[in-house]
Amino acid sequence: MKFKRNVLRVLAPAMAMSLLLSACGGGGGSGNGSGDSAESGSGAKVKIKWATWGNPGELTRFQEFTKEFNKTHPNIEAELIPIPGEYEQKILTQLSGGTAPDIFYGGDTTIVKLIDNGSIEELTPYFERADSTIKTDDYADGLWGPAKSGDKIFGVPVDCNPMVLWYNKKVLSDAGITEDPADLQQKGEWNWDKFQDMTAKLHAAGKYGYVVENSWNTYYSWITGNEGKVYDDSGKFIADTDPKAVETWKYFYDNLKAGNFTFAGTLPKGQGSDAMFMSFQLGFAGAGRWYLPEFKQNKDLSFDVVPFPTKTGQVEPAAVATAYLTMNKATQHKDEAWQFMQAFLSKEGQTFRLQGGGNAVPSVKGADDVVLEGNIPAHAKTFLDTRERGYVIPTAEASIPGLSSEITSALEELWLKNIPLEQGLKNLGEKANAKIKDVKG
């Protein structure tokens, strides 16, 4: 997933991990078929495979998790199958060919395809088992999104990344900004006017105020921050006509024209928000917790986080990026696969994966201390608050292949070309709803 792009620090000792995993409960299921075994005879182990994407740091942590899981579950031998590139395409090919792993990550748009084509197991009955160590109530309500079909659950959020604004204290101070955004937010004064004033000062000082990333989680965080709507109940795209959404687009349009905001597509080649932030060129960057590992390594950097500003100054819901752990419907070892999923998704499993300045936020309740450890950044609780009131990609969008790309393409055209706002929004609505109509028939 896009938000999983920074290296996790591997700090937890193996002994601690053993204790965590054993706390998840281990007993052995017999599996639901013959399948492969690691050994023969009475001490046979059931072999299961699981797959995910990840950078080298993440994969190292996943390997350690797998190793400790095997130690604490003597009847199971789990094997990690890393798929670092073209993940969705490879998983879909493996599923169609009958070679997919027993357990695997599903992206927030991929999972809809997997549900529709019947590739993944419904997990609702597993949660309802008396001996299940994880329950649906353990996870923030807004994170299920496209992993649910009606009341049926097909995937569990592995962790998440609530969208916030990171701000560079030195860059703000050098531009003559004396008010702290987090202080303003706590007083109910963190609003569009304040943000526009700050970014204007940054622009006047020769700095970048705020970089607009071309992604659903950026755009929709601003729209819902103004109580706007992106889709109606029928799944029609209405962000081109909803009055609050249109007001948000105008705010973007005006500030991009004024130079207070900068569209990411116009940045110098090789430059991104994170690099510009660390080189003291940028005041505000919108992102999840994935920036923390690299920001922590820069000892000269003084930073904090704050929710996206709203029109009124009141805190509103914002977007949360996530992915889901799923079970292959064709696996011959469903009981063992569920044991692994429980351990991976539990409070203990997520604590191990994310502690030490990890690049995401737990999706499960009870593991919040990993976000607050070290008090870095000072207002790290913002991630947790945003998770609790946030939402994942709308199912109306996740269920239409190519719709997100159609929307961001139309917005890129609006920001890069000299198109009047009214015409640009008309193009946006027409393209989005044409894609929806084409897929729905």
C-alpha positions, 0 to 999 in steps of 0.5 A: 500500500502506498502509505507503507513506504518508510523503513520500520526500525527493528527494535523488539527483542525476540524474547518479548515477541515470544511472550506477545505471540503466546498471549494470542493463544495457540492451540492447533487446528487440524486444517480443512484438508490434506494440504502440505505438511512439514513433517510426517507422522504424529508430530506433523506440522501444517504448512501455511503461506502468507503474502504481503508487500513491504519495504526491506524494514517492514519485511524484516519485521514480518519475518521476525513475526513469522519466526516467533509465531512458529515457535509458539505454535508447534503444530504450524509452520508459517512461511512469508512470501514477500511480493514487493512489486506488482502485488495486486496483479501477481495475487490475482494471477495466483488466485486464478491459477490455484497457487495463491497463499493461504493468507494475504494482504488485500488493498483497499480497492483490491478487496472488492474484486476479491469479494466479488469473484469469491476468492476470499473466505468470509470471516464473520463465522470465525469472529463469532467462535467462542474461542476467537481471541479477536472480536469485531468490536476490537477495531475502529468502526470506520476502518471496515469500509470495502472489507464488508459486504452487508454484514459479512466481513471478508478482511480485517484492517492490518493497521492504518494511517490517519491523515494529518498535517505535519508542520515544520516549526523552524520553517514557520518561525522563520516566516514570522509565524508565532502561533502554533497550529496545535495550540490553535486547534485546541482552542477551536481556532484552527480554521481555513483562514488561519491556514491560508494566512500561514501559507501566504506568509510562508510563500512570501518568505520564499518557502512552500506553504502546503503541497497538495498531493493528488490522492483521494485521502488528501482531497476527501479529508478537506471536503469532509472537513467542510461537511461536504459530500463526495458520493450520494447514497446511490453511489453517484459522485457528487463532489462536483455539485455538492455546495460544501465540496465546491466551496472546498475546491474553490479554496484549493483553486484560489490558494493554488493560484495565489501560490500559497499551495503547490500541486505535487505534480509541479514540484521539481523532479525528484522532490517530494513533500517529505524531502522538502519538509526535511530540507526546510523548504516546506511548512505543511505536509499532509500525510499519515504516520508513515513520515515518522521514521525518517523525520525522527532520524533528522535531529535538526528537525522540529515538527508536530502534527495537527488535524486538517483545518476546517471551515469552522475550526471544529474537528471533523472526520478525515481520511484513513488509509488501510489494507486488509488481511484476508484468507484464501477461500481455497486454503486447505488449512482454514483453522491454522490460517485463522490462528495466524490471522488472530496473532497478526491482527491482535493487540500483541501482534500489532504492538510488535509490528509498530513499536519503536517509531513504526510507520502506521497506527494500530487498527485494534484497540489496546495498542495505542501506546505504540503511537504515544511512546516517546511523545514523538511528535508532541501531539501524536494523539492526533493520529488516534483521534483521527482514527476514531472519527475517520473513514477509509476509501468510500466503497462507492469508489473502491468498487469501481476499477479505475475510478480513483485514477479517473478522478485524480486525472481530472483534478490534475488537469484542473490544477495544471491547465488554465481551466476555469474552476466551474468547467474543471468541476464539470469535467470532473463530475462527467468523467467520474460518473461516466466511469461509474455508469460504464462499470455498473452497466 
